[in-house]
């Protein structure tokens, strides 16, 4: 799990019921959940009980406890009501029961099922984790001017303060170019890039901002965007495009040097593995043609063939068996 830039800074965070905390504490409780460190979680939540449901990028501690198979910790978090049964993972939109079932964690599936049947146990719901990035009046106006397509005003602001183009905390920590890539606004992108703005190597929503539009993605790749761009879960853009079934953007990434067999953390899968899991037949064929390893995965349950069998994709299963 990669540590996002804003979580390396001790920034104020608003938890459930507007209880204050910091990005340091949120990172600590998420890491402790990933590591199964119950004693550390108890210490943190003794100081601030709301940390038991602290979120970053919509992701609460129980997500990692389930994902990593820490049954004792899952039981502890459920006893404290620290799970909203309506929660789904971002951006893949799976339930935690599905996450556990994928891994063959029957005990955790049972715990989650029993909890869902007793709604009175749930003490936390919805989203939290809003970060105060400490923006000044100048940076707020700069962001609004970019979002408002005010090219002349943005130019004047950059003339007066060139460092605005390199502020890593703009647009929710996604980068100065995120809004113009999403809208899209080629003129604004060109201006910002000419003034030193760049796409960060890691973001939360790269697939939805930087790779939303093919022509924008191509422009950014041609202007220095890293083909290995990833989320804090080590999900690369190639994984995202494989999951979406977008062959044109996958080709763009591979032609730009993206690694084809890298393994992400959420599903312990390569891009081929995610293409299989989501039943993207044409993408499976494309990745195999480009040299994807049909056997590579982070675990036996996440091998491409295992996904095909589990999901009942018989045609994909035959293609993979022929490639192995």
C-alpha positions as CSV (number, residue, x, y, z in Angstrom):
1,X,0.0,0.0,0.0
2,X,1.5,3.3,-1.1
3,X,1.3,6.4,1.2
4,X,-0.5,9.3,-0.6
5,X,1.2,12.6,-0.4
6,X,-1.5,14.3,1.7
7,X,-1.1,11.5,4.2
8,X,2.6,12.3,4.7
9,X,1.5,15.7,5.9
10,X,-0.2,16.3,9.3
11,X,-3.3,17.9,7.9
12,X,-6.7,18.3,9.7
13,X,-9.3,15.7,9.0
14,X,-13.0,15.6,9.8
15,X,-14.3,12.2,10.9
16,X,-17.8,11.0,11.7
17,X,-19.9,13.6,13.6
18,X,-17.3,16.2,12.6
19,X,-14.8,14.8,15.1
20,X,-11.4,16.3,14.3
21,X,-8.3,14.2,13.7
22,X,-5.3,14.3,11.4
23,X,-4.1,12.6,8.2
24,X,-1.3,11.0,10.3
25,X,-3.8,9.3,12.6
26,X,-6.0,8.1,9.7
27,X,-3.0,6.6,8.0
28,X,-1.9,4.9,11.2
29,X,-5.3,3.2,11.7
30,X,-5.6,2.1,8.1
31,X,-2.1,0.6,8.3
32,X,-2.8,-1.1,11.6
33,X,-5.9,-2.6,10.0
34,X,-3.9,-3.9,7.0
35,X,-1.3,-5.4,9.3
36,X,-3.9,-6.9,11.7
37,X,-2.4,-4.9,14.6
38,X,-5.3,-5.0,17.1
39,X,-3.3,-3.5,20.0
40,X,-2.3,-0.5,17.9
41,X,-5.9,0.1,16.8
42,X,-7.1,-0.1,20.4
43,X,-4.5,2.5,21.4
44,X,-5.5,4.9,18.6
45,X,-9.2,4.5,19.2
46,X,-8.8,5.0,23.0
47,X,-7.5,8.4,22.1
48,X,-10.2,9.1,19.4
49,X,-13.0,6.5,19.1
50,X,-14.1,7.8,15.7
51,X,-10.9,6.6,14.2
52,X,-12.4,3.1,14.2
53,X,-14.4,4.2,11.1
54,X,-11.9,6.8,9.7
55,X,-11.8,6.9,5.9
56,X,-9.4,7.9,3.2
57,X,-10.7,7.9,-0.3
58,X,-14.0,6.4,1.0
59,X,-12.0,3.4,2.5
60,X,-12.5,2.5,6.2
61,X,-10.3,0.3,8.3
62,X,-12.5,-2.8,8.0
63,X,-11.8,-2.8,4.3
64,X,-8.2,-3.8,4.9
65,X,-9.0,-6.2,7.8
66,X,-11.2,-8.1,5.4
67,X,-8.9,-7.9,2.4
68,X,-6.0,-9.2,4.4
69,X,-8.0,-12.0,6.1
70,X,-7.6,-10.7,9.7
71,X,-10.7,-12.6,11.1
72,X,-10.0,-11.5,14.7
73,X,-9.8,-7.9,13.7
74,X,-12.9,-8.1,11.5
75,X,-14.8,-9.5,14.5
76,X,-13.6,-6.7,16.7
77,X,-14.5,-3.9,14.3
78,X,-18.0,-5.4,13.8
79,X,-18.5,-5.6,17.6
80,X,-17.9,-1.9,17.6
81,X,-20.3,-1.2,14.8
82,X,-17.5,0.0,12.6
83,X,-19.0,-1.2,9.3
84,X,-21.8,0.3,7.1
85,X,-23.4,-2.7,5.4
86,X,-24.1,-0.4,2.4
87,X,-20.3,0.1,1.9
88,X,-18.9,-0.9,-1.5
89,X,-15.2,-0.6,-2.5
90,X,-14.0,2.2,-4.7
91,X,-13.8,2.1,-7.7
92,X,-14.7,-1.5,-8.2
93,X,-18.0,-1.4,-6.3
94,X,-17.7,-4.8,-4.7
95,X,-19.1,-5.5,-1.2
96,X,-16.8,-6.7,1.5
97,X,-18.6,-10.1,1.5
98,X,-17.5,-10.4,-2.2
99,X,-13.9,-9.4,-1.3
100,X,-13.9,-12.1,1.4
101,X,-15.5,-14.7,-0.8
102,X,-13.0,-14.0,-3.6
103,X,-10.3,-15.0,-1.2
104,X,-12.1,-18.1,0.2
105,X,-12.5,-16.5,3.6
106,X,-15.7,-18.2,4.7
107,X,-15.4,-17.2,8.3
108,X,-15.3,-13.5,7.5
109,X,-18.2,-14.0,5.0
110,X,-20.2,-15.4,7.8
111,X,-19.3,-12.6,10.2
112,X,-20.4,-10.0,7.7
113,X,-23.6,-11.9,6.9
114,X,-24.5,-12.1,10.5
115,X,-23.8,-8.5,11.1
116,X,-25.9,-7.4,8.1
117,X,-28.8,-9.3,9.7
118,X,-28.6,-7.2,12.8
119,X,-28.8,-3.5,11.7
120,X,-28.9,-2.3,15.4
121,X,-25.2,-3.2,15.6
122,X,-24.2,-0.6,13.1
123,X,-23.0,2.6,14.8
124,X,-21.3,4.4,11.8
125,X,-22.7,5.1,8.3
126,X,-21.8,7.1,5.2
127,X,-18.6,8.9,4.3
128,X,-16.1,10.9,6.3
129,X,-12.5,11.9,6.1
130,X,-12.7,15.3,4.6
131,X,-9.2,16.8,4.6
132,X,-8.5,20.5,5.2
133,X,-5.7,21.2,2.7
134,X,-5.0,24.6,4.1
135,X,-5.6,26.4,0.9
136,X,-5.1,30.1,0.8
137,X,-7.4,32.7,-0.8
138,X,-5.0,32.6,-3.7
139,X,-5.0,28.9,-4.2
140,X,-8.8,28.8,-3.9
141,X,-9.1,31.5,-6.6
142,X,-6.6,29.6,-8.8
143,X,-8.6,26.4,-8.6
144,X,-11.9,28.2,-9.3
145,X,-10.4,30.0,-12.2
146,X,-9.1,26.7,-13.7
147,X,-12.5,25.1,-13.2
148,X,-14.2,28.1,-14.7
149,X,-12.0,28.0,-17.8
150,X,-10.7,31.5,-17.1
151,X,-7.5,31.2,-19.2
152,X,-6.5,34.8,-19.0
153,X,-6.9,35.0,-15.2
154,X,-5.0,31.8,-14.7
155,X,-2.2,33.1,-16.9
156,X,-1.9,36.3,-14.9
157,X,-1.9,34.3,-11.6
158,X,0.9,32.1,-12.9
159,X,2.9,35.1,-14.0
160,X,2.6,36.5,-10.5
161,X,3.2,33.2,-8.7
162,X,4.7,30.4,-10.9
163,X,4.7,28.0,-8.0
164,X,0.9,27.6,-8.3
165,X,1.4,25.2,-11.2
166,X,3.4,22.8,-8.9
167,X,1.1,22.8,-5.9
168,X,0.6,19.1,-5.2
169,X,-2.5,19.6,-2.9
170,X,-4.7,21.3,-5.5
171,X,-7.9,19.6,-6.5
172,X,-8.1,17.3,-3.5
173,X,-4.5,16.2,-3.9
174,X,-5.1,14.9,-7.4
175,X,-2.9,17.4,-9.1
176,X,-3.2,20.8,-10.9
177,X,-4.1,19.2,-14.2
178,X,-7.0,17.0,-12.9
179,X,-9.9,19.3,-13.5
180,X,-8.9,20.4,-16.9
181,X,-8.2,16.8,-17.9
182,X,-11.7,15.8,-16.7
183,X,-13.7,18.7,-18.2
184,X,-11.7,18.7,-20.7
185,X,-9.9,22.0,-21.5
186,X,-7.0,21.6,-23.9
187,X,-6.0,25.3,-23.8
188,X,-5.8,25.3,-20.0
189,X,-3.9,22.0,-20.0
190,X,-1.4,23.3,-22.4
191,X,-0.9,26.5,-20.4
192,X,-0.5,24.6,-17.1
193,X,1.9,22.1,-18.7
194,X,4.0,24.9,-20.2
195,X,4.3,26.4,-16.7
196,X,5.6,23.2,-15.1
197,X,2.4,21.4,-14.1
198,X,2.5,17.6,-14.3
199,X,0.5,14.5,-13.5
200,X,1.5,13.0,-10.2
201,X,2.8,9.4,-10.3
202,X,0.0,8.4,-8.0
203,X,-3.6,9.6,-7.6
204,X,-6.9,8.4,-6.2
205,X,-9.1,9.0,-9.3
206,X,-6.7,8.8,-12.3
207,X,-9.0,6.7,-14.3
208,X,-11.8,9.2,-13.9
209,X,-9.7,12.3,-14.5
210,X,-6.6,11.8,-16.5
211,X,-7.9,8.8,-18.5
212,X,-11.5,9.8,-18.9
213,X,-11.0,11.0,-22.5
214,X,-8.7,9.3,-25.0
215,X,-7.4,12.5,-26.6
216,X,-6.6,14.0,-23.2
217,X,-4.9,10.8,-22.1
218,X,-2.8,10.8,-25.3
219,X,-1.8,14.4,-24.8
220,X,-0.8,13.7,-21.2
221,X,1.2,10.6,-22.1
222,X,3.0,12.6,-24.8
223,X,3.8,15.3,-22.2
224,X,5.4,13.2,-19.5
225,X,2.7,11.3,-17.7
226,X,4.1,8.1,-16.3
227,X,2.6,5.0,-17.9
228,X,3.0,3.3,-14.5
229,X,0.6,5.8,-12.9
230,X,-1.1,4.0,-10.0
231,X,-3.5,4.4,-7.1
232,X,-2.5,4.0,-3.4
233,X,-3.6,0.3,-3.8
234,X,-1.0,-0.2,-6.6
235,X,-3.8,-0.4,-9.1
236,X,-2.3,0.9,-12.3
237,X,-4.1,2.6,-15.1
238,X,-3.6,-0.5,-17.2
239,X,-5.5,-2.5,-14.6
240,X,-8.2,0.1,-14.8
241,X,-8.5,-0.1,-18.5
242,X,-8.4,-3.9,-18.5
243,X,-11.3,-3.9,-15.9
244,X,-13.2,-1.4,-18.0
245,X,-12.5,-3.2,-21.3
246,X,-11.0,-0.1,-23.0
247,X,-8.6,-1.6,-25.5
248,X,-7.6,1.8,-27.1
249,X,-6.4,3.2,-23.8
250,X,-4.8,0.0,-22.8
251,X,-2.9,0.0,-26.1
252,X,-1.8,3.6,-25.4
253,X,-0.5,2.7,-22.1
254,X,1.4,-0.4,-23.4
255,X,2.9,1.6,-26.3
256,X,4.0,4.2,-23.7
257,X,5.9,1.6,-21.7
258,X,3.3,0.3,-19.1
259,X,4.3,-3.0,-17.5
260,X,1.8,-5.7,-18.6
261,X,2.1,-8.2,-15.8
262,X,2.2,-5.9,-12.7
263,X,0.1,-7.2,-9.7
264,X,-2.2,-4.8,-7.8
265,X,-3.3,-5.3,-4.2
266,X,-7.1,-5.3,-4.2
267,X,-7.5,-8.4,-6.3
268,X,-3.9,-9.7,-6.3
269,X,-4.2,-9.7,-10.1
270,X,-2.5,-8.6,-13.3
271,X,-4.4,-6.5,-15.8
272,X,-5.2,-9.8,-17.6
273,X,-6.6,-11.1,-14.3
274,X,-8.9,-8.1,-13.9
275,X,-10.0,-8.4,-17.6
276,X,-10.9,-12.0,-16.9
277,X,-12.7,-11.3,-13.6
278,X,-14.9,-8.7,-15.3
279,X,-15.5,-10.9,-18.4
280,X,-13.9,-8.6,-20.9
281,X,-13.3,-11.2,-23.7
282,X,-11.8,-8.9,-26.3
283,X,-9.5,-7.4,-23.7
284,X,-8.3,-10.8,-22.6
285,X,-7.4,-11.6,-26.3
286,X,-5.7,-8.3,-26.7
287,X,-3.5,-8.6,-23.6
288,X,-2.5,-12.2,-24.5
289,X,-1.6,-10.9,-27.9
290,X,0.6,-8.3,-26.3
291,X,2.4,-10.9,-24.3
292,X,0.5,-11.1,-20.9
293,X,1.5,-14.1,-18.8
294,X,-1.7,-16.2,-18.4
295,X,-0.3,-17.8,-15.2
296,X,0.9,-14.7,-13.3
297,X,-1.0,-13.6,-10.2
298,X,-0.4,-12.7,-6.5
299,X,-2.3,-15.8,-5.2
300,X,-3.7,-19.0,-6.5
301,X,-7.3,-17.7,-6.1
302,X,-6.5,-14.7,-8.3
303,X,-4.9,-16.5,-11.3
304,X,-6.6,-15.6,-14.5
305,X,-7.9,-19.2,-15.0
306,X,-9.2,-19.3,-11.5
307,X,-11.2,-16.1,-12.1
308,X,-12.6,-17.5,-15.3
309,X,-13.7,-20.7,-13.6
310,X,-15.2,-18.9,-10.5
311,X,-17.1,-16.5,-12.6
312,X,-18.3,-19.1,-15.1
313,X,-16.7,-17.5,-18.2
314,X,-16.4,-20.6,-20.3
315,X,-15.2,-19.0,-23.5
316,X,-12.5,-17.1,-21.6
317,X,-11.6,-20.3,-19.8
318,X,-10.9,-22.1,-23.1
319,X,-8.8,-19.2,-24.4
320,X,-6.7,-19.2,-21.2
321,X,-6.3,-23.0,-21.2
322,X,-5.0,-22.8,-24.8
323,X,-2.5,-20.1,-23.8
324,X,-1.1,-21.9,-20.7
